[in-house]
Amino acid sequence: MTYDIAIIGAGPAGVSAAINAKILDKSFIWLAGSAESKKVSRAEKILNYPGLPDISGEELSAALKRHCDTLSISPTAAKVTGIYPSKTSFTILTGDEAPVARSVILCLGVESFKPVPGELDFIGRGVSYCATCDGFLYRGKTIAVLCTDKRLEHEISFLAGLASKVYLMPMYPGCEVKGDNIQIIHKYPVSFQGGMRLERVCFKDGEITVDGAFLLKESLPPASLISGLATTGDGHISVSRSCATNIPGVFAAGDCTGRPYQYAKAVGEGNVAAHSAVEYLAALDK
């Protein structure tokens, strides 16, 4: 099946895009690493959301879920690792599946951890974001694993079962992954270096030699997902007022398009992106 729209992200922008896609009677697949945005649910108080004064993040998150429930829609838990355009559609890689859609709405939020210098240069040449996609390529080899979310520890364990040596860099407290072939490094890399392929992960006080590196993050740099996507100098996705990117059929909404990082702004852009995607599909059908 080819969907009309693929929506990526479960924050307020993704919720808004999904609600409007449903109301506009378009077939869509809604993909997200988790069922709700941690940024929303953890907010203590939200004072500037119109019509909902002094609401907590947990209450807003519950309200968004109730709205989705009334429409019988919910995101599918899947980590998107790549988007590949063809002439009239896009293939979305999620590790074990590859759904196809005629348009895409990116609601990626923003990364807490910015790309390491050299990270994007070595994608597909030693840098990977998906353990189950590429782990088998490093069976018996030495790898570095940077993980920013405790919920992804199962992917670390999977990789440790394949590699001969794992240099693990957990960017959160209380890492529980252990193994005879795992060495924990409590540092953040300053660069990835190499020739045709990644060879070294560098720190301020030294470096390690590796065959590859896995970056297990809740959200990924937009430019790593789809080749040729235009971004601003600070890494946000460049969009027009219609939330269109430079790639026909690809739209973006929410924090990933730039400041201000506000829930109301994200919801509005999700609405605009959904309507713009529908207009794009109508023009495509003509």
FIDO-458590 format. One record per atom (N, C-alpha, C): x, y, z. Coordinates in pm, whole numbers, padded with zeros to 5 digits, always signed. Example, Ala and Ser with C-alpha at 12.3 -4.5 7.8 and 13.67 -1.06 7.14 Angstrom:
BEGIN
+01319-00569+00780+01230-00450+00780+01320-00330+00780+01285-00225+00708+01367-00106+00714+01290+00003+00787
This chain:
BEGIN
+00084-00121+00000+00000+00000+00000+00087+00126+00000+00049+00222-00083+00116+00352-00082+00025+00453-00014+00073+00513+00094-00005+00612+00169+00001+00748+00101-00099+00830+00127-00094+00968+00078+00014+01047+00151+00021+01028+00283+00111+01108+00365+00180+01020+00468+00308+01044+00490+00379+00987+00604+00411+01101+00700+00367+01088+00825+00393+01188+00927+00495+01130+01024+00602+01204+01049+00710+01152+01133+00726+01241+01256+00691+01188+01372+00703+01261+01497+00572+01266+01572+00578+01251+01709+00457+01244+01790+00439+01365+01881+00513+01473+01855+00494+01595+01933+00370+01669+01886+00347+01789+01938+00228+01866+01902+00213+01888+01751+00324+01909+01680+00315+01929+01535+00269+01800+01466+00322+01687+01509+00281+01559+01451+00136+01527+01481+00093+01555+01605-00047+01533+01641-00139+01618+01554-00104+01746+01539-00186+01836+01458-00192+01791+01313-00077+01751+01258-00074+01704+01119-00159+01578+01102-00152+01487+01199-00228+01363+01190-00378+01390+01201-00418+01477+01294-00560+01511+01309-00615+01568+01180-00540+01659+01118-00588+01722+00996-00586+01626+00877-00486+01539+00872-00484+01439+00764-00605+01348+00774-00643+01314+00896-00761+01229+00917-00888+01302+00876-00902+01427+00920-01022+01505+00889-01033+01531+00738-00916+01548+00674-00915+01572+00530-00926+01443+00448-00945+01332+00520-00974+01202+00458-00861+01153+00368-00739+01167+00416-00623+01115+00344-00569+00991+00416-00520+00898+00339-00456+00782+00401-00317+00825+00448-00281+00784+00567-00150+00826+00618-00095+00723+00714+00036+00723+00727+00105+00645+00828+00175+00744+00919+00160+00722+01049+00214+00813+01150+00319+00737+01228+00444+00779+01215+00558+00708+01273+00626+00793+01379+00660+00732+01489+00728+00805+01596+00806+00709+01683+00917+00758+01738+00997+00673+01825+00926+00637+01953+00834+00724+01999+00755+00695+02119+00614+00749+02097+00522+00705+02181+00381+00739+02161+00349+00883+02196+00436+00949+02272+00411+01088+02307+00542+01163+02318+00533+01295+02316+00652+01379+02328+00691+01394+02475+00813+01352+02509+00860+01369+02647+00870+01517+02683+00902+01601+02583+00914+01744+02610+00783+01801+02660+00672+01757+02601+00541+01806+02644+00506+01753+02782+00513+01623+02799+00465+01561+02924+00547+01604+03045+00671+01646+03024+00756+01684+03137+00746+01833+03173+00675+01910+03091+00663+02054+03119+00583+02076+03247+00634+02160+03336+00565+02184+03463+00438+02265+03443+00448+02379+03376+00332+02463+03348+00347+02526+03210+00235+02532+03137+00231+02597+03006+00134+02713+03018+00185+02833+03004+00104+02951+03032+00052+03022+02907+00102+02984+02789+00069+03062+02669+00000+02981+02561-00064+02867+02598-00139+02792+02498-00282+02846+02497-00326+02904+02386-00458+02970+02383-00572+02878+02426-00652+02928+02516-00770+02854+02561-00745+02755+02672-00617+02730+02702-00582+02634+02808-00482+02698+02904-00524+02800+02979-00431+02870+03067-00385+02784+03183-00258+02796+03214-00203+02732+03334-00219+02580+03332-00204+02520+03214-00216+02375+03202-00079+02311+03220-00073+02194+03278+00054+02125+03291+00084+02048+03163+00212+02014+03145+00250+01937+03028+00183+01801+03026+00169+01740+03141+00104+01610+03150-00043+01621+03109-00109+01730+03150-00250+01750+03114-00265+01777+02965-00175+01857+02907-00182+01884+02763-00156+01757+02684-00060+01680+02727-00030+01554+02659-00152+01462+02661-00220+01456+02776-00341+01372+02787-00452+01423+02697-00465+01557+02688-00569+01616+02603-00543+01586+02455-00418+01593+02414-00384+01561+02276-00415+01414+02245-00383+01328+02341-00412+01185+02321-00563+01159+02312-00641+01228+02397-00786+01210+02392-00841+01251+02256-00789+01361+02202-00836+01407+02071-00805+01301+01965-00685+01245+01971-00649+01140+01875-00737+01017+01893-00766+00984+02018-00849+00867+02044-00989+00882+01985-01041+01006+01987-01175+01027+01931-01178+01003+01780-01062+01016+01717-01051+00994+01572-00994+00856+01540-00966+00780+01646-00910+00645+01630-00777+00647+01554-00691+00740+01592-00558+00747+01531-00454+00745+01641-00339+00688+01611-00227+00686+01706-00100+00658+01627+00013+00705+01679+00139+00680+01606+00184+00536+01621+00251+00488+01519+00315+00357+01524+00456+00375+01577+00492+00298+01678+00626+00310+01737+00729+00255+01639+00802+00344+01576+00904+00303+01480+01005+00415+01467+01130+00381+01471+01237+00479+01457+01274+00491+01309+01247+00607+01251+01277+00630+01110+01427+00659+01095+01492+00584+01008+01636+00601+00989+01674+00654+00852+01578+00664+00761+01609+00717+00630+01484+00737+00546+01488+00836+00458+01378+00864+00366+01437+00876+00227+01386+00795+00134+01444+00790+00001+01339+00823-00104+01356+00936-00173+01258+00977-00273+01275+00904-00405+01161+00877-00469+01161+00833-00608+01086+00940-00687+01040+00909-00805+00979+01012-00889+00851+01068-00829+00765+00982-00774+00636+01029-00723+00606+00981-00581+00706+00926-00512+00680+00876-00377+00808+00875-00295+00793+00836-00167+00906+00831-00075+00902+00698+00000+01015+00633+00010+01027+00510+00088+01085+00547+00225+01016+00505+00331+01054+00539+00467+01115+00416+00532+01243+00422+00567+01307+00308+00633+01287+00317+00784+01242+00207+00844+01218+00205+00988+01288+00088+01057+01384+00030+00993+01453-00083+01053+01407-00214+00994+01281-00253+01022+01233-00379+00969+01123-00363+00864+01080-00241+00840+00978-00217+00739+01016-00097+00653+00950-00082+00540+00979+00029+00449+00850+00077+00383+00762+00143+00460+00639+00193+00401+00667+00301+00295+00572+00317+00205+00585+00414+00095+00472+00516+00105+00506+00643+00085+00405+00749+00087+00434+00849-00024+00328+00916-00069+00343+01013-00177+00390+01149-00127+00379+01174+00003+00429+01298+00061+00472+01270+00203+00551+01361+00260+00608+01341+00393+00596+01471+00472+00558+01459+00600+00560+01574+00690+00656+01542+00804+00763+01618+00814+00865+01599+00918+00830+01683+01041+00806+01616+01152+00779+01683+01279+00879+01628+01380+01005+01659+01359+01114+01589+01425+01155+01647+01559+01101+01765+01595+01149+01829+01716+01291+01878+01695+01363+01898+01804+01503+01939+01796+01588+01845+01879+01709+01827+01837+01802+01741+01908+01859+01811+02031+01867+01737+02141+01939+01787+02257+02089+01781+02232+02130+01683+02150+02271+01665+02120+02293+01699+01973+02370+01801+01947+02396+01843+01809+02490+01744+01741+02485+01736+01608+02574+01645+01537+02721+01672+01569+02796+01565+01585+02939+01574+01608+03005+01611+01475+03103+01700+01475+03174+01730+01350+03222+01602+01282+03186+01588+01155+03221+01469+01079+03113+01363+01079+03014+01376+01168+02908+01274+01178+02834+01257+01046+02785+01367+00991+02706+01358+00868+02790+01315+00750+02921+01346+00752+03009+01311+00641+03028+01160+00627+03016+01088+00741+03044+00945+00738+02919+00858+00745+02800+00917+00725+02679+00836+00719+02690+00739+00602+02668+00612+00628+02682+00510+00524+02826+00470+00498+02918+00535+00568+03060+00502+00555+03122+00480+00694+03042+00420+00780+03091+00391+00913+03005+00447+01024+02920+00545+00994+02827+00601+01092+02687+00552+01061+02619+00498+01162+02483+00448+01146+02398+00492+01263+02267+00503+01238+02171+00538+01344+02081+00419+01378+02100+00307+01314+02008+00194+01330+02084+00065+01358+02070+00014+01481+02141-00108+01520+02094-00228+01440+01962-00245+01427+01910-00363+01359+01931-00358+01208+01944-00236+01152+01967-00223+01007+02110-00263+00970+02206-00211+01046+02346-00220+01004+02435-00299+01098+02381-00345+01211+02465-00413+01308+02539-00532+01253+02473-00609+01166+02535-00731+01112+02661-00701+01032+02676-00577+00983+02795-00539+00907+02919-00534+00995+02899-00530+01126+03011-00512+01218+03030-00633+01309+02986-00748+01263+03006-00872+01339+03157-00897+01356+03200-00914+01481+03340-00941+01509+03431-00820+01497+03373-00701+01484+03454-00580+01467+03447-00489+01590+03521-00380+01583+03526-00283+01694+03439-00164+01659+03347-00130+01748+03256-00019+01722+03246+00075+01843+03208+00197+01815+03172+00293+01919+03021+00308+01917+02962+00322+02035+02817+00341+02044+02791+00460+02136+02730+00564+02080+02687+00679+02159+02536+00670+02175+02489+00669+02300+02345+00653+02324+02296+00768+02411+02188+00833+02368+02137+00950+02441+02011+00921+02520+01960+00798+02513+01832+00767+02578+01837+00627+02636+01808+00615+02765+01812+00487+02834+01720+00384+02769+01611+00431+02709+01516+00340+02646+01575+00266+02526+01691+00309+02479+01754+00246+02363+01862+00146+02404+01868+00112+02532+01973+00021+02578+01963-00118+02516+01841-00159+02477+01829-00290+02412+01906-00294+02281+01919-00179+02215+01995-00174+02091+02145-00188+02119+02189-00133+02232+02330-00149+02270+02360-00296+02293+02272-00364+02366+02291-00506+02395+02294-00588+02265+02208-00552+02171+02205-00621+02041+02340-00606+01971+02393-00484+01969+02522-00459+01903+02636-00531+01974+02631-00533+02108+02736-00600+02185+02739-00750+02156+02625-00805+02118+02619-00946+02084+02681-00976+01948+02706-00873+01869+02765-00891+01737+02912-00852+01732+02946-00739+01792+03080-00682+01782+03177-00752+01877+03305-00745+01844+03406-00802+01934+03440-00703+02045+03427-00572+02016+03460-00469+02114+03365-00352+02097+03310-00302+02208+03218-00189+02205+03268-00081+02299+03297+00035+02246+03324+00154+02327+03191+00226+02345+03137+00224+02465+03003+00277+02490+03011+00414+02556+02941+00511+02496+02936+00647+02550+02791+00679+02587+02747+00646+02710+02610+00677+02750+02597+00823+02792+02502+00894+02732+02482+01036+02763+02366+01055+02860+02355+00965+02958+02247+00971+03057+02297+00896+03181+02242+00925+03298+02287+00856+03420+02227+00716+03431+02294+00630+03505+02237+00499+03537+02240+00399+03424+02343+00401+03342+02353+00302+03234+02363+00162+03295+02280+00070+03248+02275-00064+03303+02328-00171+03208+02383-00131+03096+02435-00227+03001+02574-00272+03045+02593-00402+03052+02722-00457+03091+02759-00571+02998+02891-00597+02987+02938-00706+02905+03089-00710+02904+03144-00828+02885+03290-00841+02885+03356-00763+02773+03281-00740+02665+03340-00669+02550+03299-00523+02546+03239-00473+02654+03194-00333+02658+03284-00250+02749+03335-00141+02695+03413-00045+02773+03340+00088+02773+03302+00134+02891+03226+00260+02901+03321+00378+02905+03291+00478+02824+03369+00601+02818+03276+00717+02851+03303+00786+02958+03217+00898+02998+03269+01029+02937+03264+01035+02805+03309+01153+02731+03217+01171+02611+03214+01294+02560+03141+01321+02437+03242+01348+02326+03227+01286+02209+03327+01305+02102+03333+01449+02054+03450+01487+02007+03465+01620+01947+03469+01610+01795+03495+01489+01741+03492+01474+01595+03500+01327+01557+03452+01299+01434+03471+01169+01370+03566+01190+01254+03666+01104+01244+03767+01123+01141+03798+00992+01070+03852+01005+00950+03889+00888+00871+03916+00926+00728+03926+00826+00642+03947+00849+00500+03820+00821+00423+03818+00714+00346+03697+00676+00274+03589+00628+00371+03633+00576+00487+03540+00531+00591+03583+00588+00725+03492+00582+00821+03524+00624+00957+03634+00536+01014+03732+00600+01077+03843+00527+01136+03866+00561+01283+03832+00685+01321+03865+00729+01456+03753+00813+01516+03728+00791+01646+03642+00879+01724+03734+00959+01816+03729+01090+01803+03826+01175+01873+03762+01248+01991+03840+01261+02099+03799+01333+02218+03899+01445+02244+03871+01526+02341+03963+01636+02371+04100+01585+02415+04102+01466+02478+04227+01417+02535+04273+01285+02471+04227+01257+02350+04272+01135+02284+04174+01086+02180+04192+00964+02134+04105+00908+02030+04101+00756+02043+03999+00695+01981+03990+00550+01974+03976+00510+01827+04032+00397+01793+04024+00344+01657+03906+00247+01648+03821+00267+01550+03700+00186+01537+03676+00149+01390+03592+00048+01372+03546+00013+01237+03416+00084+01202+03344+00127+01305+03217+00197+01281+03165+00256+01410+03063+00341+01396+03002+00405+01513+02851+00408+01497+02781+00374+01605+02635+00379+01607+02590+00491+01701+02508+00580+01649+02458+00692+01727+02310+00668+01753+02280+00623+01874+02144+00587+01911+02079+00706+01979+01998+00780+01902+01938+00904+01950+01787+00896+01936+01718+00973+02022+01572+00979+02012+01530+01050+01885+01601+01155+01849+01573+01224+01724+01703+01241+01647+01693+01248+01515+01811+01251+01431+01823+01385+01359+01945+01423+01319+01961+01545+01240+01878+01536+01112+01798+01636+01081+01713+01627+00960+01790+01592+00834+01908+01651+00819+01986+01627+00697+02031+01483+00684+02032+01408+00797+02074+01268+00791+01962+01178+00740+01838+01225+00744+01724+01142+00706+01699+01141+00556+01717+01256+00493+01685+01265+00351+01789+01350+00281+01850+01296+00181+01960+01362+00111+01910+01488+00039+01986+01595+00051+01955+01718-00020+01861+01811+00051+01816+01775+00173+01724+01861+00247+01795+01988+00291+01739+02103+00256+01802+02230+00291+01778+02264+00438+01884+02303+00505+01874+02344+00645+01937+02481+00663+01905+02543+00775+01961+02674+00807+02099+02656+00869+02164+02767+00895+02298+02761+00953+02302+02695+01089+02190+02699+01163+02188+02638+01296+02122+02500+01295+02101+02441+01177+02056+02303+01168+01906+02283+01157+01827+02390+01158+01682+02375+01141+01649+02352+00994+01531+02295+00969+01488+02272+00831+01436+02403+00772+01481+02435+00655+01434+02555+00585+01297+02529+00524+01199+02613+00557+01064+02596+00504+01008+02730+00458+00908+02722+00369+00834+02841+00327+00717+02862+00424+00636+02963+00400+00521+02987+00486+00418+02875+00475+00426+02797+00369+00336+02682+00355+00396+02556+00415+00508+02572+00487+00580+02460+00551+00641+02364+00451+00660+02410+00327+00725+02328+00225+00876+02339+00236+00945+02226+00220+01090+02227+00215+01134+02246+00071+01264+02236+00047+01314+02249-00090+01291+02123-00172+01246+02015-00108+01219+01890-00180+01069+01878-00203+01024+01876-00328+00881+01867-00356+00818+01746-00287+00707+01770-00217+00638+01663-00147+00681+01644-00003+00784+01716+00040+00831+01706+00178+00802+01837+00250+00734+01826+00363+00696+01942+00444+00752+01924+00585+00760+02031+00661+00813+02022+00796+00738+02117+00887+00728+02079+01014+00651+02159+01110+00707+02140+01250+00689+02243+01333+00728+02234+01473+00867+02285+01501+00925+02239+01610+01055+02290+01653+01164+02269+01549+01152+02166+01466+01257+02139+01368+01269+02248+01262+01169+02336+01252+01176+02446+01154+01234+02573+01215+01262+02573+01345+01325+02690+01406+01244+02751+01518+01302+02848+01581+01239+02918+01693+01125+03005+01644+01030+03036+01737+01027+03000+01879+00983+02856+01901+01040+02791+02001+01000+02654+02036+00877+02661+02126+00762+02674+02062+00636+02692+02135+00535+02588+02087+00455+02536+02180+00355+02435+02145+00252+02490+02047+00207+02613+02070+00106+02672+01982+00160+02687+01840+00284+02726+01829+00346+02740+01697+00356+02605+01627+00393+02501+01704+00406+02367+01647+00271+02316+01596+00166+02335+01676+00032+02290+01636-00012+02362+01509+00011+02493+01502-00027+02569+01384+00047+02522+01260+00175+02498+01273+00253+02453+01158+00212+02312+01116+00177+02227+01213+00129+02094+01176+00004+02101+01092-00085+02194+01127-00208+02217+01051-00174+02264+00909-00086+02364+00900-00047+02418+00770+00018+02310+00683+00108+02233+00743+00179+02129+00667+00083+02025+00611-00017+01985+00691-00114+01886+00644-00194+01940+00526-00241+02065+00536-00316+02124+00425-00227+02142+00302-00102+02179+00323-00011+02196+00210+00017+02063+00142+00028+01956+00220+00050+01824+00163-00070+01782+00079-00191+01812+00127-00312+01778+00052-00316+01856-00080-00279+01983-00075-00275+02063-00199-00171+02006-00296-00058+01965-00242+00047+01906-00327-00005+01779-00394-00075+01694-00318-00128+01570-00374-00232+01597-00483-00314+01701-00460-00415+01736-00560-00348+01779-00691-00243+01858-00679-00171+01902-00798-00102+01784-00866-00053+01690-00786+00013+01571-00841-00087+01487-00921-00208+01477-00870-00310+01395-00936-00357+01455-01067-00344+01586-01079-00383+01651-01204-00284+01622-01316
